[in-house]
Amino acid sequence: MTDFPGAPDPDAPRPGGRLRVLAAMSGGVDSAVAAARAAEAGHEVTGVHLALSANPQSFRTGARGCCTLEDSRDARRAADVIGIPFYVWDLAERFREDVVDDFVAEYAAGRTPNPCLRCNEKIKFAALLDKALALGFDAVCTGHYATVVERADGSRELHRGVDAGKDQSYVLGVLDAGQLAHAMFPLGDTTKDDIRREAERRGLAVAKKPDSHDICFIADGDTQGFLARHLGTAEGDIVDEDGNRLGTHTGAYGYTVGQRKGLRIGRPAPDGKPRFVLDISPVTNTVTVGPAEALDVTALTGIRPRWCGEPPAGPGRYTAQLRAHGDETPVTAELADGELKVAFDRPVRGIAPGQAVVLYDGTRVVGSATIATTVRRTRTAAAEPTAP
């Protein structure tokens, strides 16, 4: 890899504080401004766009994703304006194995994965970072809205970004201390509106480019159709909590815990209230539905914990976030036998195995784990408010 033409010269002198930075440029406004800020700070910056599809035209078009031919061109134009070298790296095979195949396998197992977390863990801060370090770069810079704080002892902490509506610390909760030591997030102290205004001032054509909200590798936004093409169709039953058959589906993988819409149940519940997906069984290809209160969860177990620093020494009080832009809820959590045990102060709803739980201490990200199992509140328990 040392023959990469954009690799820094390891023998070249570096003024104090100047880093050799590889800026991951998706083609959007955030990563463009992040690269520009890194260059303006005096770092030696090289831009790189990750080609994540063997056939980019199969990914989303119309500037709605982060993996299209348009995005690659937008990233190159931004690099030209900033005045930094620019390259395209092909990570399509690694992306397919670590993100797309994992996504399909998780749904096939009845779980609900978050592909953005997996991409950060396996692609941007594993495959990309490993290659960057091997080539002599000091850090990888991205346009995530999060903040890295360096402590007096030289260790680093990951904190929320100041823009609560754009904060992306949740999807970065998979980073460990070693990865965090080489991560640069220049946008954490700025709001999205200010970033767009800054992009205009800098003459970046992506200043008004729409944000991407969908899964980049599902071209038409139809997740159920994508899964059907990969997993096939298999008719199964939709049942209530007593096992009564209410309808049928064409694949249990097309549902997620907490889902209300698209159930296609013929008759209403006896009490007239809406029903939600409670459980998904890939073994029997059965989807179980029931009332909202049956979704109340009081505790969970997380597997494959990852820590943004030292693991907690014992039980501790934290807040937990369960969705990319969800609210925080107070919890008690501890590491036991390699698993994360989380107990909620009050029940929460709609927690699906496969999702991530991310722990916070104030604004600091403590770590994360993949939700494996949950404990539901008994239906006979007294009613009490639930967290959103």
C-alpha positions as CSV (number, residue, x, y, z in Angstrom):
1,M,0.0,0.0,0.0
2,T,3.0,2.3,0.2
3,D,2.8,3.0,-3.5
4,F,-0.5,4.9,-3.0
5,P,0.2,8.3,-4.7
6,G,-1.6,10.3,-2.1
7,A,0.3,8.7,0.9
8,P,2.2,11.2,3.0
9,D,6.0,11.2,3.0
10,P,6.9,9.7,6.4
11,D,10.2,11.5,6.3
12,A,8.8,14.9,5.6
13,P,9.0,17.4,8.6
14,R,5.8,18.4,10.3
15,P,5.3,21.6,12.2
16,G,4.0,21.2,15.7
17,G,0.4,20.1,15.9
18,R,0.2,19.4,12.1
19,L,-1.4,16.0,11.3
20,R,-1.6,14.0,8.2
21,V,-5.3,13.6,7.8
22,L,-7.4,11.4,5.5
23,A,-10.7,13.1,5.0
24,A,-13.6,10.7,4.1
25,M,-15.6,12.7,1.6
26,S,-19.1,11.2,0.9
27,G,-20.1,13.9,-1.6
28,G,-22.3,15.7,0.9
29,V,-22.0,19.1,2.6
30,D,-21.0,17.8,6.0
31,S,-17.9,15.9,4.9
32,A,-16.9,18.7,2.5
33,V,-16.9,21.3,5.3
34,A,-15.1,18.9,7.7
35,A,-12.3,18.4,5.1
36,A,-12.1,22.2,4.5
37,R,-11.9,22.9,8.3
38,A,-9.1,20.3,8.7
39,A,-7.2,21.9,5.9
40,E,-7.8,25.4,7.2
41,A,-6.4,24.3,10.6
42,G,-3.1,23.6,9.0
43,H,-3.3,19.8,8.7
44,E,-2.0,18.0,5.6
45,V,-5.3,16.7,4.2
46,T,-6.0,14.2,1.5
47,G,-9.6,13.6,0.4
48,V,-10.9,10.1,-0.3
49,H,-14.3,8.9,-1.5
50,L,-15.3,5.3,-0.7
51,A,-16.7,3.4,-3.7
52,L,-19.0,1.0,-1.8
53,S,-20.8,-0.6,-4.7
54,A,-19.4,-2.7,-7.5
55,N,-22.1,-1.1,-9.6
56,P,-22.7,2.5,-8.3
57,Q,-25.7,2.9,-10.5
58,S,-27.5,0.3,-8.4
59,F,-27.3,2.6,-5.4
60,R,-29.6,5.5,-4.9
61,T,-29.5,8.3,-7.4
62,G,-30.6,11.9,-7.3
63,A,-28.2,13.0,-4.5
64,R,-30.1,11.0,-1.8
65,G,-27.4,8.5,-0.7
66,C,-23.7,8.5,-0.1
67,C,-22.6,5.9,-2.6
68,T,-23.5,7.1,-6.1
69,L,-21.6,8.3,-9.1
70,E,-23.0,11.8,-8.5
71,D,-21.7,11.7,-5.0
72,S,-18.2,10.8,-6.1
73,R,-18.2,13.7,-8.6
74,D,-19.5,16.1,-5.9
75,A,-16.7,15.0,-3.5
76,R,-14.1,15.5,-6.2
77,R,-15.4,19.0,-7.0
78,A,-15.4,19.9,-3.3
79,A,-11.8,18.7,-3.0
80,D,-10.8,20.9,-5.9
81,V,-12.3,23.9,-4.3
82,I,-10.6,23.2,-1.0
83,G,-7.3,22.6,-2.8
84,I,-6.5,19.1,-1.5
85,P,-5.6,15.9,-3.3
86,F,-8.5,13.5,-4.0
87,Y,-8.8,9.8,-4.6
88,V,-11.4,7.1,-4.9
89,W,-10.9,3.9,-2.9
90,D,-12.8,0.7,-3.8
91,L,-14.1,-0.9,-0.6
92,A,-17.2,-2.5,-2.3
93,E,-16.3,-6.1,-1.5
94,R,-15.6,-5.2,2.2
95,F,-18.8,-3.2,2.4
96,R,-20.9,-6.0,0.9
97,E,-19.5,-8.5,3.4
98,D,-19.5,-6.5,6.5
99,V,-22.6,-4.3,6.0
100,V,-25.0,-5.5,3.3
101,D,-24.6,-9.3,4.0
102,D,-24.8,-8.6,7.8
103,F,-27.9,-6.6,7.3
104,V,-29.6,-9.4,5.4
105,A,-28.5,-12.1,7.9
106,E,-29.7,-10.1,10.9
107,Y,-33.2,-9.7,9.4
108,A,-33.2,-13.4,8.5
109,A,-32.6,-14.1,12.2
110,G,-35.5,-12.0,13.3
111,R,-33.4,-9.0,14.4
112,T,-33.4,-5.3,13.4
113,P,-29.8,-4.1,12.6
114,N,-28.5,-0.6,12.1
115,P,-26.3,-0.5,9.0
116,C,-24.9,2.9,9.8
117,L,-23.4,1.7,13.0
118,R,-22.0,-1.4,11.2
119,C,-20.5,0.9,8.5
120,N,-18.8,3.1,11.1
121,E,-17.5,0.1,12.9
122,K,-16.3,-2.1,10.0
123,I,-15.7,0.4,7.2
124,K,-14.9,4.0,8.2
125,F,-13.1,3.2,11.4
126,A,-11.7,-0.3,10.6
127,A,-11.0,-0.9,7.0
128,L,-10.5,2.8,6.1
129,L,-8.6,3.7,9.3
130,D,-6.4,0.6,9.2
131,K,-5.4,1.5,5.6
132,A,-4.9,5.1,6.5
133,L,-2.6,4.3,9.4
134,A,-0.6,1.8,7.2
135,L,-0.1,4.6,4.7
136,G,1.3,7.0,7.2
137,F,-1.8,9.1,8.0
138,D,-2.4,10.2,11.6
139,A,-6.2,10.5,11.6
140,V,-9.4,10.0,9.7
141,C,-11.7,13.0,9.4
142,T,-15.4,12.7,8.8
143,G,-18.5,15.0,8.8
144,H,-20.2,13.4,11.8
145,Y,-21.8,15.7,14.3
146,A,-19.9,14.6,17.4
147,T,-17.1,16.0,19.5
148,V,-13.8,14.5,20.7
149,V,-12.4,15.8,24.0
150,E,-8.8,15.3,24.9
151,R,-8.1,14.9,28.6
152,A,-5.1,16.0,30.5
153,D,-3.6,12.5,30.5
154,G,-3.8,12.3,26.7
155,S,-6.8,10.0,26.6
156,R,-9.8,11.0,24.5
157,E,-13.6,11.0,25.1
158,L,-16.4,11.0,22.6
159,H,-19.2,13.5,23.4
160,R,-22.4,14.6,21.7
161,G,-22.4,17.4,19.1
162,V,-24.0,20.7,20.1
163,D,-26.8,20.4,17.5
164,A,-29.2,18.0,19.2
165,G,-31.2,17.5,16.1
166,K,-28.1,16.3,14.1
167,D,-26.1,14.7,16.9
168,Q,-24.6,11.4,15.5
169,S,-22.8,10.2,18.6
170,Y,-25.2,7.3,18.8
171,V,-23.9,5.7,15.5
172,L,-20.3,6.3,16.7
173,G,-20.8,4.5,20.0
174,V,-19.2,1.4,18.4
175,L,-15.7,3.1,18.3
176,D,-13.2,1.9,20.8
177,A,-10.4,3.9,22.4
178,G,-7.9,2.9,19.8
179,Q,-10.1,4.1,16.9
180,L,-11.1,7.2,18.8
181,A,-7.4,8.1,19.2
182,H,-7.3,8.6,15.4
183,A,-10.7,10.1,14.8
184,M,-11.4,13.8,13.9
185,F,-14.9,15.3,13.9
186,P,-14.6,19.0,13.1
187,L,-18.3,19.7,13.0
188,G,-19.3,18.8,16.6
189,D,-19.4,22.4,17.8
190,T,-21.6,23.7,14.9
191,T,-25.3,23.4,13.9
192,K,-26.3,22.1,10.5
193,D,-27.7,25.5,9.4
194,D,-24.4,27.1,10.1
195,I,-22.5,24.4,8.2
196,R,-24.7,25.1,5.1
197,R,-24.0,28.8,5.4
198,E,-20.3,28.1,5.8
199,A,-20.3,25.8,2.7
200,E,-21.8,28.7,0.7
201,R,-19.1,31.1,1.9
202,R,-16.5,28.6,0.9
203,G,-17.9,28.2,-2.6
204,L,-18.8,24.6,-2.1
205,A,-21.5,23.5,-4.6
206,V,-22.9,21.0,-2.2
207,A,-24.1,23.7,0.3
208,K,-27.8,23.0,-0.5
209,K,-27.5,19.3,-1.3
210,P,-30.3,17.4,0.5
211,D,-29.3,15.2,3.4
212,S,-29.5,11.4,3.0
213,H,-32.0,9.7,5.3
214,D,-32.4,6.3,3.8
215,I,-30.3,3.1,3.7
216,C,-27.7,3.9,1.0
217,F,-27.6,0.4,-0.5
218,I,-31.4,0.1,-1.0
219,A,-31.8,2.0,-4.2
220,D,-35.6,2.5,-4.2
221,G,-36.0,2.8,-0.4
222,D,-38.1,-0.4,-0.3
223,T,-36.4,-2.4,2.5
224,Q,-39.0,-5.2,2.5
225,G,-38.6,-5.6,-1.3
226,F,-34.8,-5.6,-0.9
227,L,-35.0,-8.4,1.7
228,A,-37.5,-10.4,-0.4
229,R,-35.1,-10.4,-3.3
230,H,-32.3,-11.7,-1.1
231,L,-34.3,-14.0,1.2
232,G,-37.2,-15.0,-1.0
233,T,-40.8,-15.1,0.1
234,A,-42.3,-17.6,2.6
235,E,-45.9,-17.3,3.7
236,G,-46.4,-17.4,7.5
237,D,-49.0,-16.6,10.1
238,I,-49.7,-13.4,12.0
239,V,-51.1,-14.4,15.4
240,D,-52.2,-12.7,18.6
241,E,-50.7,-13.4,22.1
242,D,-52.9,-16.4,22.5
243,G,-51.8,-17.9,19.2
244,N,-55.0,-17.1,17.3
245,R,-54.4,-16.7,13.6
246,L,-55.2,-13.1,12.4
247,G,-53.7,-13.1,9.0
248,T,-50.7,-14.0,6.9
249,H,-47.4,-12.5,5.7
250,T,-44.9,-13.3,3.0
251,G,-41.8,-13.2,5.2
252,A,-41.3,-12.5,8.9
253,Y,-38.1,-10.6,8.0
254,G,-40.3,-7.8,6.7
255,Y,-41.5,-6.8,10.2
256,T,-39.8,-5.3,13.3
257,V,-40.8,-5.1,16.9
258,G,-43.0,-2.1,17.6
259,Q,-44.2,-1.8,14.1
260,R,-47.8,-0.7,13.7
261,K,-48.4,0.0,10.0
262,G,-48.6,-2.5,7.2
263,L,-49.8,-5.4,9.3
264,R,-52.7,-6.2,6.9
265,I,-54.8,-7.8,9.6
266,G,-58.3,-8.5,8.5
267,R,-60.2,-7.8,11.8
268,P,-59.7,-5.2,14.5
269,A,-58.8,-6.1,18.1
270,P,-61.7,-6.7,20.4
271,D,-61.1,-3.4,22.3
272,G,-60.7,-1.5,19.0
273,K,-57.1,-0.4,19.8
274,P,-54.3,-0.7,17.3
275,R,-52.0,-3.7,17.4
276,F,-48.2,-3.7,17.2
277,V,-45.6,-6.3,16.4
278,L,-44.5,-7.9,19.7
279,D,-42.3,-10.8,18.5
280,I,-40.8,-12.3,15.3
281,S,-39.9,-16.0,15.1
282,P,-37.8,-16.8,12.1
283,V,-37.9,-20.5,13.1
284,T,-41.7,-20.8,12.8
285,N,-42.0,-17.8,10.4
286,T,-44.6,-16.3,12.8
287,V,-45.2,-12.7,13.6
288,T,-47.0,-12.0,17.0
289,V,-49.0,-8.9,17.5
290,G,-50.7,-7.3,20.5
291,P,-51.5,-4.1,22.3
292,A,-49.0,-1.3,22.9
293,E,-48.6,-2.0,26.6
294,A,-47.3,-5.4,25.8
295,L,-44.2,-3.7,24.3
296,D,-43.1,-2.4,27.7
297,V,-39.6,-3.5,28.4
298,T,-38.0,-3.2,31.9
299,A,-34.5,-4.6,31.1
300,L,-32.3,-5.9,28.4
301,T,-29.1,-7.8,27.7
302,G,-26.5,-6.5,25.2
303,I,-23.8,-8.6,23.6
304,R,-20.5,-7.6,21.9
305,P,-20.1,-4.5,24.1
306,R,-17.7,-1.8,22.8
307,W,-16.2,0.9,25.0
308,C,-15.1,4.4,24.1
309,G,-12.4,4.1,26.8
310,E,-12.1,2.0,29.9
311,P,-15.0,-0.4,30.6
312,P,-17.1,0.4,33.6
313,A,-15.7,-1.1,36.8
314,G,-19.1,-2.1,38.2
315,P,-22.8,-1.2,38.2
316,G,-23.3,2.5,37.3
317,R,-26.0,5.1,36.6
318,Y,-26.2,6.3,33.0
319,T,-28.7,7.4,30.4
320,A,-29.4,5.1,27.4
321,Q,-30.3,5.9,23.8
322,L,-31.9,3.1,21.8
323,R,-32.4,4.8,18.4
324,A,-30.3,7.1,16.2
325,H,-32.4,10.1,17.1
326,G,-34.3,8.8,20.1
327,D,-34.6,10.2,23.6
328,E,-32.4,9.3,26.5
329,T,-33.8,7.3,29.4
330,P,-32.2,6.8,32.8
331,V,-30.8,3.3,33.5
332,T,-28.6,1.2,35.8
333,A,-26.0,-0.8,33.8
334,E,-23.2,-3.2,34.4
335,L,-20.9,-5.6,32.6
336,A,-21.4,-9.2,33.7
337,D,-19.7,-12.2,32.1
338,G,-18.9,-10.2,29.0
339,E,-22.5,-9.0,28.5
340,L,-24.1,-5.6,29.2
341,K,-27.0,-5.8,31.7
342,V,-29.3,-2.7,31.5
343,A,-32.3,-2.0,33.8
344,F,-34.6,0.9,33.0
345,D,-35.9,3.2,35.6
346,R,-39.3,3.1,33.9
347,P,-40.4,0.8,31.0
348,V,-39.7,1.7,27.4
349,R,-41.3,0.5,24.3
350,G,-40.4,-0.8,20.9
351,I,-37.0,-2.2,21.6
352,A,-36.0,-4.7,19.0
353,P,-33.2,-7.3,19.2
354,G,-30.4,-6.3,16.8
355,Q,-30.6,-2.6,17.6
356,A,-27.9,-0.9,19.6
357,V,-28.1,0.5,23.1
358,V,-25.6,3.3,23.7
359,L,-24.8,4.5,27.2
360,Y,-24.1,8.1,28.1
361,D,-22.6,9.8,31.2
362,G,-23.9,13.4,30.6
363,T,-22.8,14.2,27.0
364,R,-20.0,11.6,27.1
365,V,-20.5,8.3,25.2
366,V,-19.5,5.5,27.5
367,G,-20.0,2.6,25.1
368,S,-22.5,0.4,23.2
369,A,-23.8,-3.1,22.8
370,T,-26.1,-5.0,20.5
371,I,-29.4,-5.8,22.1
372,A,-29.8,-9.6,22.3
373,T,-32.8,-10.1,24.7
374,T,-35.3,-8.0,26.5
375,V,-37.4,-8.4,29.7
376,R,-41.1,-7.4,29.3
377,R,-43.2,-6.0,32.1
378,T,-45.9,-8.4,33.2
379,R,-49.3,-7.4,31.9
380,T,-50.7,-7.5,35.5
381,A,-48.3,-4.9,36.7
382,A,-49.8,-1.5,37.7
383,A,-50.0,0.9,34.8
384,E,-47.3,3.6,34.8
385,P,-45.9,6.1,32.3
386,T,-43.5,4.8,29.8
387,A,-40.6,6.5,28.1
388,P,-41.1,7.5,24.5
